[in-house]
Amino acid sequence: MDAFVVIAKEPQGGFAKTRLRPLLGLDGAAAIAEAMLLDTLEAVASAARATSARLVLFHDSPDGQARMRERRGSGPFELLAQPPGTLGQRLDHVTRTLLAEGCDAVVVVAADAPHLARAAADVLPAVGGEVVLGPCADGGYWAVGLDEPAPIFDLPMGGDDVLAATVRCARDAGRAVRLLEPRLDVDTPGDLAALAADGSLARAPRTAAAWQALVPAQPR
């Protein structure tokens, strides 16, 4: 059985999508974050439907489990709280934990790319030991897949060279690397505007509706 993991911050004002705050304010940023999370969960569940995969919502903050369970509703995702540590340490923790529990492969999808999440199954490794990455235009990645633990997360995760550094780590460890097509994720209001303008945001209907409600002058 494979595992599909959505890694997400709790969509509270001042905690999630803070780079949206200057335009949208605390409540607006939280509304977009919640819409993105729900779109991502739905898309990943759809992508995993044909594989009878294990579905996990890997959430931060740890004390928000009840609130995250309410947001998840009756969906198929089990909740797993993120432990303390850097983002890299958390990614390493969840992949190692699920692989040790018997999952054949683990795909971790970020909640800030709801328009891409239906492609989560493309991130499953095709050969043993392969590391699969979904690159973002800003130098990071929106998803990672692996079928055995890999030393690829022990690096700073906030810069524009995260993808390149991750690829180097994987190849230094003797792993094959497969990269999907680079795509735009959502970090700033400009990203949302660009995705709305080119039609990509239509694949994330709750996010599109929240964006249009908050900034109605943006292209539809």
C-alpha positions in Angstrom: 0.0 0.0 0.0 1.2 3.5 -0.9 0.7 6.5 1.3 -0.3 10.0 0.2 0.5 12.7 2.7 -0.8 16.3 2.6 1.5 18.5 4.7 -0.2 21.7 5.9 -0.3 24.4 8.5 -3.6 25.0 10.3 -5.4 27.8 8.3 -5.5 30.4 11.0 -4.9 34.1 10.6 -1.2 34.9 11.2 -0.1 31.3 11.0 -0.7 30.1 7.4 0.0 31.9 4.1 1.5 34.9 5.8 2.8 36.4 2.5 -0.8 36.9 1.5 -1.5 39.1 4.5 -0.4 42.5 3.1 -3.1 42.3 0.4 -5.8 40.1 2.1 -5.3 40.7 5.8 -5.3 38.1 8.5 -8.8 36.8 7.8 -8.4 36.8 4.0 -5.1 34.9 4.2 -6.7 32.3 6.5 -9.7 32.0 4.1 -7.4 31.3 1.2 -5.3 28.9 3.2 -8.4 26.9 4.2 -9.7 26.8 0.7 -6.4 25.6 -0.6 -6.2 22.9 2.1 -9.7 21.6 1.2 -9.0 21.6 -2.5 -5.7 19.8 -1.9 -7.3 17.1 0.2 -10.0 16.5 -2.3 -7.6 16.4 -5.2 -5.2 14.0 -3.5 -8.0 11.7 -2.4 -9.1 11.6 -6.0 -5.6 10.9 -7.3 -5.2 8.0 -4.7 -8.7 6.5 -5.3 -7.5 3.9 -7.8 -4.7 2.7 -5.6 -6.4 2.1 -2.2 -3.7 4.2 -0.7 -3.3 5.3 2.9 -4.2 9.0 3.2 -2.6 11.2 5.9 -3.0 14.9 6.8 0.3 15.8 8.4 -0.6 19.0 10.2 0.9 21.8 12.2 0.2 23.0 14.9 0.1 19.7 17.0 -2.6 21.1 19.3 -4.9 21.9 16.4 -5.9 18.3 15.8 -9.5 18.7 16.8 -9.9 21.8 14.6 -8.1 20.1 11.7 -10.4 17.1 12.1 -13.4 19.4 11.9 -12.0 21.0 8.7 -11.3 17.6 7.2 -14.9 16.6 7.9 -15.8 13.0 7.1 -13.0 12.6 4.6 -10.7 9.6 4.4 -7.5 11.3 5.8 -6.1 10.2 9.1 -4.5 13.0 11.1 -0.8 13.0 12.1 0.6 15.9 14.1 3.9 17.3 12.9 6.7 16.9 15.5 9.0 19.8 16.6 11.9 20.5 14.2 12.7 22.1 10.9 10.6 21.4 7.8 13.3 19.1 6.6 13.2 17.1 9.8 9.4 16.9 9.6 9.5 15.6 6.0 12.2 13.1 7.0 10.1 12.0 10.0 6.8 11.4 8.1 8.5 9.5 5.2 10.6 7.3 7.4 7.6 6.6 9.8 5.2 5.6 7.0 7.8 3.5 5.2 8.7 1.8 8.5 5.0 1.0 9.0 5.0 -1.0 5.8 4.0 1.5 3.1 5.5 0.7 -0.3 6.0 4.3 -1.2 5.2 7.7 0.3 4.2 10.9 -1.6 4.1 14.1 0.3 2.1 17.0 -1.2 2.2 20.6 -0.1 -1.1 22.3 0.5 0.0 25.4 -1.4 -0.4 23.8 -4.8 -4.1 22.7 -4.9 -4.2 23.1 -8.7 -1.5 20.5 -9.1 -2.5 18.0 -6.4 -4.5 15.8 -8.8 -1.2 14.8 -10.3 0.0 13.3 -7.0 0.0 9.8 -8.4 2.6 10.9 -10.9 5.0 11.4 -8.0 5.0 7.7 -7.1 8.5 6.2 -7.8 8.5 4.1 -10.9 11.6 2.1 -10.0 13.1 1.1 -6.6 15.1 3.8 -4.9 13.9 6.6 -7.2 13.3 10.0 -5.8 10.5 11.9 -7.6 10.1 15.7 -7.2 7.5 18.1 -8.5 9.5 21.3 -9.1 8.1 24.8 -8.4 9.0 27.9 -10.4 10.5 29.5 -7.3 13.2 26.8 -6.9 11.4 24.6 -4.4 9.0 21.7 -4.9 5.4 21.0 -4.3 5.6 17.2 -3.9 8.2 14.5 -3.2 7.9 10.7 -3.6 10.2 7.9 -2.5 10.0 4.2 -1.7 12.8 4.0 0.8 14.3 6.5 3.2 16.7 9.0 1.6 19.1 11.6 3.0 17.5 14.5 1.1 15.9 16.6 3.7 18.8 17.8 5.9 19.1 21.2 4.3 17.5 24.7 4.6 14.1 24.6 3.0 13.3 28.3 2.5 15.6 29.4 -0.3 15.4 29.4 -4.1 17.9 26.5 -4.4 16.0 23.9 -2.4 15.2 21.8 -5.4 18.7 21.9 -6.8 20.2 21.0 -3.3 17.7 18.1 -2.9 18.6 16.7 -6.3 22.3 16.9 -5.4 21.7 15.1 -2.1 19.8 12.4 -3.8 22.4 11.8 -6.5 25.2 11.9 -4.0 23.4 9.1 -2.2 23.3 7.1 -5.4 19.6 7.6 -6.1 17.9 8.1 -9.4 16.0 11.3 -9.6 12.9 12.0 -11.7 11.6 15.6 -12.1 8.1 16.5 -13.2 7.5 19.7 -15.2 8.2 22.9 -13.2 5.0 24.6 -12.2 3.9 27.6 -10.2 2.7 27.2 -6.6 1.0 29.7 -4.4 3.1 31.9 -2.1 2.0 35.5 -3.0 -1.0 37.3 -4.3 0.8 37.6 -7.6 0.9 33.8 -7.9 -2.9 33.6 -7.3 -3.5 36.3 -9.9 -1.3 34.5 -12.4 -3.0 31.1 -11.9 -6.4 32.8 -12.1 -5.4 34.5 -15.4 -4.2 31.4 -17.1 -7.1 29.2 -16.0 -5.0 26.9 -13.7 -6.9 28.0 -10.6 -10.1 26.4 -12.0 -8.6 23.1 -10.9 -8.9 24.4 -7.3 -12.5 25.6 -7.2 -12.7 26.6 -3.5 -9.4 28.5 -3.9 -10.7 30.2 -7.0 -13.9 31.2 -5.4 -12.2 32.6 -2.3 -9.7 34.6 -4.4 -12.5 36.1 -6.5 -14.5 37.0 -3.4 -11.6 38.6 -1.7 -10.2 40.4 -4.8 -13.0 40.6 -7.3 -11.2 42.8 -9.7 -8.8 40.0 -10.5 -9.1 38.1 -13.9 -11.7 35.4 -13.9 
